[in-house]
Amino acid sequence: MNIEKYRLDKDTSKIWMGNMGFGIASKKQQNIVNQYNANLNIAYLSKKHSYMVINYFNLQQVNKASFISEGYAHIRLNFYRKNLISYEPYAQYQYDLGRGLLYRNLYGMSCRLNLFRNRSKEAKDKLNVGIASGLMYEEEFWKGNVLRFAEAGNPTHAHTRFIKSSTNIFVKAALHEKITLYGTVYYQARFEKFTHPRIVSDIQLVFKITKSLSFTTQFASTLDYLPIVTGNVFTYNLSGSFFLKLKD
């Protein structure tokens, strides 16, 4: 996920912010296809720190039988958010049945370094570029045509637990007074297989429609040099959503 889109970097403190969205679509041809998606994101700024809770859910059905279901819940703290170097513990629960990922538990800690920040009166964050690096504990349970780490006696299931390094480069750029670009690229790898990583990229453009309503288009991709099940060497998702800001 693209954390930078949800990050708060305001000079004020002791405020709550958030947004929520919900989408539904239905189409009937030879089959009845329904799609539902929802998100709820909340953040709080204290004088020195910030706290984020990010939630997403997506379900697609054909004739009431689910064939794609994915979602995640993410919690992140940013200690000393105004400093050049800050510290971020985080936890995440995720599932993606379309890829065969039944669940993923993630716990990590990273150091965040703001390499470049250009502020202006017109945009409080006209350009922000930086890097974050740290360690994470990752537990995954996969189902499908397993390539590696198959469970004994059950070749269609794999249960993995790894400690990995996680490094990401991020950018936030105000391209226009109503258009903002958010980009993040993650390099996640086991230490003994450091040159065979999982590379996750997330590019988002946010178009501000009104003070409270915006539209986001997102391209997210994953390149996995050591996939657990077949079909996951390279995956991507292109989507668009409307967001309603709860408070500013």
C-alpha positions as YAML, in Angstrom:
chain: A
units: angstrom
residues:
- id: 1
  name: MET
  ca: [0.00, 0.00, 0.00]
- id: 2
  name: ASN
  ca: [1.05, 3.58, -0.51]
- id: 3
  name: ILE
  ca: [1.52, 4.93, 3.01]
- id: 4
  name: GLU
  ca: [2.49, 8.41, 1.75]
- id: 5
  name: LYS
  ca: [-1.04, 9.05, 0.54]
- id: 6
  name: TYR
  ca: [-2.37, 8.77, 4.08]
- id: 7
  name: ARG
  ca: [0.51, 10.48, 5.86]
- id: 8
  name: LEU
  ca: [-0.15, 13.74, 7.68]
- id: 9
  name: ASP
  ca: [2.62, 16.34, 7.67]
- id: 10
  name: LYS
  ca: [1.03, 19.44, 9.08]
- id: 11
  name: ASP
  ca: [2.52, 21.92, 11.52]
- id: 12
  name: THR
  ca: [-0.60, 21.84, 13.69]
- id: 13
  name: SER
  ca: [-1.18, 19.22, 16.37]
- id: 14
  name: LYS
  ca: [-3.88, 17.54, 18.44]
- id: 15
  name: ILE
  ca: [-6.16, 17.04, 15.44]
- id: 16
  name: TRP
  ca: [-7.99, 14.09, 13.92]
- id: 17
  name: MET
  ca: [-8.26, 13.55, 10.18]
- id: 18
  name: GLY
  ca: [-9.66, 10.83, 7.98]
- id: 19
  name: ASN
  ca: [-11.57, 9.76, 4.90]
- id: 20
  name: MET
  ca: [-13.96, 7.01, 3.93]
- id: 21
  name: GLY
  ca: [-15.27, 5.55, 0.71]
- id: 22
  name: PHE
  ca: [-17.65, 2.91, -0.54]
- id: 23
  name: GLY
  ca: [-18.36, 1.57, -4.01]
- id: 24
  name: ILE
  ca: [-20.83, -0.91, -5.47]
- id: 25
  name: ALA
  ca: [-21.39, -2.12, -9.03]
- id: 26
  name: SER
  ca: [-23.67, -4.76, -10.53]
- id: 27
  name: LYS
  ca: [-23.91, -6.14, -14.06]
- id: 28
  name: LYS
  ca: [-26.20, -8.82, -15.46]
- id: 29
  name: GLN
  ca: [-25.48, -10.59, -18.76]
- id: 30
  name: GLN
  ca: [-25.18, -14.35, -18.89]
- id: 31
  name: ASN
  ca: [-24.04, -14.09, -15.27]
- id: 32
  name: ILE
  ca: [-24.73, -11.63, -12.47]
- id: 33
  name: VAL
  ca: [-21.53, -9.84, -11.45]
- id: 34
  name: ASN
  ca: [-21.43, -7.78, -8.26]
- id: 35
  name: GLN
  ca: [-18.51, -5.77, -6.89]
- id: 36
  name: TYR
  ca: [-18.18, -4.07, -3.50]
- id: 37
  name: ASN
  ca: [-15.30, -2.04, -2.07]
- id: 38
  name: ALA
  ca: [-14.86, 0.07, 1.03]
- id: 39
  name: ASN
  ca: [-12.14, 1.94, 2.88]
- id: 40
  name: LEU
  ca: [-11.82, 3.77, 6.18]
- id: 41
  name: ASN
  ca: [-8.67, 5.72, 7.07]
- id: 42
  name: ILE
  ca: [-8.10, 7.68, 10.28]
- id: 43
  name: ALA
  ca: [-5.06, 9.61, 11.49]
- id: 44
  name: TYR
  ca: [-4.23, 11.64, 14.58]
- id: 45
  name: LEU
  ca: [-1.49, 14.23, 15.04]
- id: 46
  name: SER
  ca: [-0.01, 14.88, 18.46]
- id: 47
  name: LYS
  ca: [2.62, 17.54, 19.05]
- id: 48
  name: LYS
  ca: [5.54, 15.19, 18.30]
- id: 49
  name: HIS
  ca: [4.05, 12.03, 16.80]
- id: 50
  name: SER
  ca: [1.38, 10.78, 14.38]
- id: 51
  name: TYR
  ca: [-0.83, 7.70, 14.32]
- id: 52
  name: MET
  ca: [-2.50, 6.07, 11.30]
- id: 53
  name: VAL
  ca: [-5.12, 3.34, 10.86]
- id: 54
  name: ILE
  ca: [-5.77, 2.28, 7.24]
- id: 55
  name: ASN
  ca: [-8.43, -0.23, 6.13]
- id: 56
  name: TYR
  ca: [-9.44, -1.51, 2.69]
- id: 57
  name: PHE
  ca: [-11.84, -4.22, 1.48]
- id: 58
  name: ASN
  ca: [-12.82, -5.46, -1.99]
- id: 59
  name: LEU
  ca: [-15.20, -8.29, -2.97]
- id: 60
  name: GLN
  ca: [-16.26, -9.47, -6.42]
- id: 61
  name: GLN
  ca: [-18.98, -12.08, -6.96]
- id: 62
  name: VAL
  ca: [-20.34, -14.04, -9.91]
- id: 63
  name: ASN
  ca: [-23.84, -15.43, -9.29]
- id: 64
  name: LYS
  ca: [-23.29, -14.86, -5.53]
- id: 65
  name: ALA
  ca: [-20.11, -16.98, -5.55]
- id: 66
  name: SER
  ca: [-17.01, -15.01, -4.52]
- id: 67
  name: PHE
  ca: [-14.08, -15.28, -6.90]
- id: 68
  name: ILE
  ca: [-11.97, -12.29, -5.83]
- id: 69
  name: SER
  ca: [-11.73, -11.07, -2.27]
- id: 70
  name: GLU
  ca: [-8.94, -8.90, -0.87]
- id: 71
  name: GLY
  ca: [-8.31, -6.45, 1.90]
- id: 72
  name: TYR
  ca: [-5.97, -5.22, 4.61]
- id: 73
  name: ALA
  ca: [-5.84, -3.44, 7.95]
- id: 74
  name: HIS
  ca: [-2.72, -1.42, 8.72]
- id: 75
  name: ILE
  ca: [-1.62, 0.43, 11.87]
- id: 76
  name: ARG
  ca: [1.42, 2.72, 11.87]
- id: 77
  name: LEU
  ca: [2.99, 5.13, 14.36]
- id: 78
  name: ASN
  ca: [5.47, 7.85, 13.41]
- id: 79
  name: PHE
  ca: [7.59, 9.01, 16.36]
- id: 80
  name: TYR
  ca: [9.19, 12.50, 16.12]
- id: 81
  name: ARG
  ca: [7.43, 13.14, 12.83]
- id: 82
  name: LYS
  ca: [8.90, 16.64, 12.34]
- id: 83
  name: ASN
  ca: [12.53, 15.52, 12.66]
- id: 84
  name: LEU
  ca: [14.88, 14.75, 9.81]
- id: 85
  name: ILE
  ca: [14.92, 11.14, 11.03]
- id: 86
  name: SER
  ca: [11.82, 9.57, 12.53]
- id: 87
  name: TYR
  ca: [10.89, 6.06, 13.67]
- id: 88
  name: GLU
  ca: [7.94, 3.95, 12.58]
- id: 89
  name: PRO
  ca: [6.64, 0.73, 14.15]
- id: 90
  name: TYR
  ca: [3.76, -0.86, 12.21]
- id: 91
  name: ALA
  ca: [1.53, -3.92, 11.99]
- id: 92
  name: GLN
  ca: [-0.61, -5.24, 9.15]
- id: 93
  name: TYR
  ca: [-3.13, -7.98, 8.42]
- id: 94
  name: GLN
  ca: [-3.79, -8.74, 4.75]
- id: 95
  name: TYR
  ca: [-5.47, -11.29, 2.50]
- id: 96
  name: ASP
  ca: [-5.75, -11.65, -1.29]
- id: 97
  name: LEU
  ca: [-7.68, -14.75, -2.31]
- id: 98
  name: GLY
  ca: [-7.27, -13.97, -6.00]
- id: 99
  name: ARG
  ca: [-3.52, -14.58, -5.65]
- id: 100
  name: GLY
  ca: [-3.92, -17.50, -3.26]
- id: 101
  name: LEU
  ca: [-2.87, -15.53, -0.17]
- id: 102
  name: LEU
  ca: [-5.20, -16.64, 2.62]
- id: 103
  name: TYR
  ca: [-3.58, -14.29, 5.15]
- id: 104
  name: ARG
  ca: [-0.45, -12.28, 5.82]
- id: 105
  name: ASN
  ca: [0.62, -10.98, 9.24]
- id: 106
  name: LEU
  ca: [3.29, -8.30, 9.31]
- id: 107
  name: TYR
  ca: [5.13, -6.58, 12.18]
- id: 108
  name: GLY
  ca: [8.00, -4.19, 11.57]
- id: 109
  name: MET
  ca: [10.07, -1.18, 12.53]
- id: 110
  name: SER
  ca: [11.78, 1.29, 10.21]
- id: 111
  name: CYS
  ca: [13.77, 4.53, 10.29]
- id: 112
  name: ARG
  ca: [12.51, 7.25, 7.98]
- id: 113
  name: LEU
  ca: [14.83, 9.86, 6.47]
- id: 114
  name: ASN
  ca: [13.45, 12.91, 4.65]
- id: 115
  name: LEU
  ca: [16.03, 13.55, 1.90]
- id: 116
  name: PHE
  ca: [14.40, 16.58, 0.32]
- id: 117
  name: ARG
  ca: [11.46, 18.77, 1.25]
- id: 118
  name: ASN
  ca: [10.35, 21.86, -0.63]
- id: 119
  name: ARG
  ca: [7.58, 23.87, 0.99]
- id: 120
  name: SER
  ca: [5.67, 26.80, -0.44]
- id: 121
  name: LYS
  ca: [2.76, 28.98, 0.63]
- id: 122
  name: GLU
  ca: [0.63, 27.50, -2.14]
- id: 123
  name: ALA
  ca: [1.35, 23.88, -1.11]
- id: 124
  name: LYS
  ca: [2.55, 22.90, 2.33]
- id: 125
  name: ASP
  ca: [4.25, 19.87, 0.79]
- id: 126
  name: LYS
  ca: [5.09, 20.80, -2.80]
- id: 127
  name: LEU
  ca: [7.77, 18.11, -2.96]
- id: 128
  name: ASN
  ca: [8.83, 15.53, -0.40]
- id: 129
  name: VAL
  ca: [11.34, 12.76, -1.17]
- id: 130
  name: GLY
  ca: [12.86, 10.29, 1.26]
- id: 131
  name: ILE
  ca: [13.83, 6.77, 2.17]
- id: 132
  name: ALA
  ca: [12.86, 4.37, 4.96]
- id: 133
  name: SER
  ca: [14.58, 1.15, 5.96]
- id: 134
  name: GLY
  ca: [14.18, -1.44, 8.69]
- id: 135
  name: LEU
  ca: [13.24, -5.00, 9.64]
- id: 136
  name: MET
  ca: [9.94, -6.84, 9.57]
- id: 137
  name: TYR
  ca: [8.54, -10.20, 10.63]
- id: 138
  name: GLU
  ca: [6.31, -11.69, 7.93]
- id: 139
  name: GLU
  ca: [3.98, -14.68, 8.26]
- id: 140
  name: GLU
  ca: [2.06, -15.88, 5.19]
- id: 141
  name: PHE
  ca: [-0.31, -18.74, 4.42]
- id: 142
  name: TRP
  ca: [-0.75, -19.61, 0.73]
- id: 143
  name: LYS
  ca: [-3.02, -22.01, -1.15]
- id: 144
  name: GLY
  ca: [-2.53, -23.11, -4.76]
- id: 145
  name: ASN
  ca: [0.09, -24.71, -6.96]
- id: 146
  name: VAL
  ca: [2.91, -24.38, -4.42]
- id: 147
  name: LEU
  ca: [6.43, -23.86, -5.77]
- id: 148
  name: ARG
  ca: [8.34, -23.85, -2.46]
- id: 149
  name: PHE
  ca: [7.83, -24.32, 1.30]
- id: 150
  name: ALA
  ca: [4.91, -26.72, 0.84]
- id: 151
  name: GLU
  ca: [3.46, -28.15, 4.04]
- id: 152
  name: ALA
  ca: [4.33, -31.77, 4.75]
- id: 153
  name: GLY
  ca: [1.57, -33.98, 3.44]
- id: 154
  name: ASN
  ca: [-0.29, -31.10, 1.78]
- id: 155
  name: PRO
  ca: [1.38, -29.87, -1.43]
- id: 156
  name: THR
  ca: [-1.33, -27.24, -2.06]
- id: 157
  name: HIS
  ca: [-0.60, -25.24, 1.12]
- id: 158
  name: ALA
  ca: [2.47, -23.28, 2.23]
- id: 159
  name: HIS
  ca: [3.00, -21.59, 5.57]
- id: 160
  name: THR
  ca: [6.04, -19.30, 5.78]
- id: 161
  name: ARG
  ca: [7.62, -17.21, 8.53]
- id: 162
  name: PHE
  ca: [10.56, -14.91, 7.73]
- id: 163
  name: ILE
  ca: [12.45, -11.95, 9.09]
- id: 164
  name: LYS
  ca: [13.13, -9.62, 6.17]
- id: 165
  name: SER
  ca: [14.75, -6.32, 5.42]
- id: 166
  name: SER
  ca: [12.36, -3.72, 4.06]
- id: 167
  name: THR
  ca: [13.50, -0.55, 2.29]
- id: 168
  name: ASN
  ca: [11.34, 1.90, 0.41]
- id: 169
  name: ILE
  ca: [11.78, 5.14, -1.49]
- id: 170
  name: PHE
  ca: [8.87, 7.56, -1.42]
- id: 171
  name: VAL
  ca: [7.87, 10.76, -3.17]
- id: 172
  name: LYS
  ca: [5.01, 13.18, -2.75]
- id: 173
  name: ALA
  ca: [4.69, 15.93, -5.34]
- id: 174
  name: ALA
  ca: [2.08, 18.63, -5.92]
- id: 175
  name: LEU
  ca: [1.83, 18.65, -9.73]
- id: 176
  name: HIS
  ca: [-1.00, 21.19, -9.68]
- id: 177
  name: GLU
  ca: [-3.09, 22.90, -7.02]
- id: 178
  name: LYS
  ca: [-5.67, 20.13, -7.51]
- id: 179
  name: ILE
  ca: [-3.42, 17.20, -8.52]
- id: 180
  name: THR
  ca: [-1.00, 15.37, -6.21]
- id: 181
  name: LEU
  ca: [1.29, 12.45, -7.01]
- id: 182
  name: TYR
  ca: [2.18, 9.80, -4.41]
- id: 183
  name: GLY
  ca: [4.74, 7.14, -5.24]
- id: 184
  name: THR
  ca: [6.37, 4.39, -3.19]
- id: 185
  name: VAL
  ca: [8.64, 1.49, -4.16]
- id: 186
  name: TYR
  ca: [9.44, -1.25, -1.60]
- id: 187
  name: TYR
  ca: [12.40, -3.67, -1.71]
- id: 188
  name: GLN
  ca: [11.68, -6.56, 0.66]
- id: 189
  name: ALA
  ca: [14.06, -9.52, 0.91]
- id: 190
  name: ARG
  ca: [15.27, -12.33, 3.15]
- id: 191
  name: PHE
  ca: [18.89, -11.86, 4.16]
- id: 192
  name: GLU
  ca: [20.06, -15.15, 2.65]
- id: 193
  name: LYS
  ca: [18.25, -14.28, -0.62]
- id: 194
  name: PHE
  ca: [18.85, -10.55, -0.70]
- id: 195
  name: THR
  ca: [19.24, -10.39, -4.49]
- id: 196
  name: HIS
  ca: [15.91, -12.19, -4.96]
- id: 197
  name: PRO
  ca: [13.48, -9.66, -3.45]
- id: 198
  name: ARG
  ca: [9.81, -8.88, -3.60]
- id: 199
  name: ILE
  ca: [9.50, -5.43, -5.20]
- id: 200
  name: VAL
  ca: [6.23, -3.63, -4.58]
- id: 201
  name: SER
  ca: [5.41, -0.34, -6.27]
- id: 202
  name: ASP
  ca: [2.39, 1.91, -5.79]
- id: 203
  name: ILE
  ca: [1.71, 5.02, -7.85]
- id: 204
  name: GLN
  ca: [-1.33, 7.19, -7.13]
- id: 205
  name: LEU
  ca: [-2.73, 10.40, -8.57]
- id: 206
  name: VAL
  ca: [-5.24, 12.30, -6.45]
- id: 207
  name: PHE
  ca: [-7.56, 14.80, -8.15]
- id: 208
  name: LYS
  ca: [-9.26, 17.23, -5.77]
- id: 209
  name: ILE
  ca: [-12.85, 17.83, -6.88]
- id: 210
  name: THR
  ca: [-14.14, 19.80, -3.90]
- id: 211
  name: LYS
  ca: [-12.80, 20.55, -0.43]
- id: 212
  name: SER
  ca: [-14.20, 17.25, 0.86]
- id: 213
  name: LEU
  ca: [-14.35, 15.06, -2.25]
- id: 214
  name: SER
  ca: [-11.48, 13.72, -4.34]
- id: 215
  name: PHE
  ca: [-10.85, 11.03, -6.96]
- id: 216
  name: THR
  ca: [-7.85, 8.70, -6.83]
- id: 217
  name: THR
  ca: [-6.43, 6.56, -9.60]
- id: 218
  name: GLN
  ca: [-3.90, 3.91, -8.54]
- id: 219
  name: PHE
  ca: [-1.49, 1.52, -10.24]
- id: 220
  name: ALA
  ca: [0.01, -1.06, -7.89]
- id: 221
  name: SER
  ca: [2.33, -3.90, -8.93]
- id: 222
  name: THR
  ca: [4.37, -6.68, -7.33]
- id: 223
  name: LEU
  ca: [7.43, -8.40, -8.78]
- id: 224
  name: ASP
  ca: [8.36, -11.48, -6.74]
- id: 225
  name: TYR
  ca: [11.60, -13.28, -7.59]
- id: 226
  name: LEU
  ca: [10.68, -16.16, -5.26]
- id: 227
  name: PRO
  ca: [6.88, -16.58, -5.45]
- id: 228
  name: ILE
  ca: [5.30, -19.17, -3.18]
- id: 229
  name: VAL
  ca: [2.59, -20.24, -5.66]
- id: 230
  name: THR
  ca: [2.41, -20.08, -9.46]
- id: 231
  name: GLY
  ca: [1.07, -17.02, -11.24]
- id: 232
  name: ASN
  ca: [2.60, -14.49, -8.86]
- id: 233
  name: VAL
  ca: [5.91, -13.54, -10.46]
- id: 234
  name: PHE
  ca: [4.36, -10.27, -11.64]
- id: 235
  name: THR
  ca: [0.93, -9.00, -10.65]
- id: 236
  name: TYR
  ca: [-0.68, -5.58, -10.96]
- id: 237
  name: ASN
  ca: [-3.88, -3.72, -10.20]
- id: 238
  name: LEU
  ca: [-5.30, -0.57, -11.79]
- id: 239
  name: SER
  ca: [-8.18, 1.09, -9.97]
- id: 240
  name: GLY
  ca: [-10.04, 4.31, -9.30]
- id: 241
  name: SER
  ca: [-11.98, 5.44, -6.23]
- id: 242
  name: PHE
  ca: [-13.80, 8.44, -4.80]
- id: 243
  name: PHE
  ca: [-12.85, 9.62, -1.31]
- id: 244
  name: LEU
  ca: [-14.92, 11.63, 1.13]
- id: 245
  name: LYS
  ca: [-12.82, 13.50, 3.70]
- id: 246
  name: LEU
  ca: [-14.25, 13.21, 7.19]
- id: 247
  name: LYS
  ca: [-12.37, 16.17, 8.66]
- id: 248
  name: ASP
  ca: [-9.71, 18.68, 7.64]
...
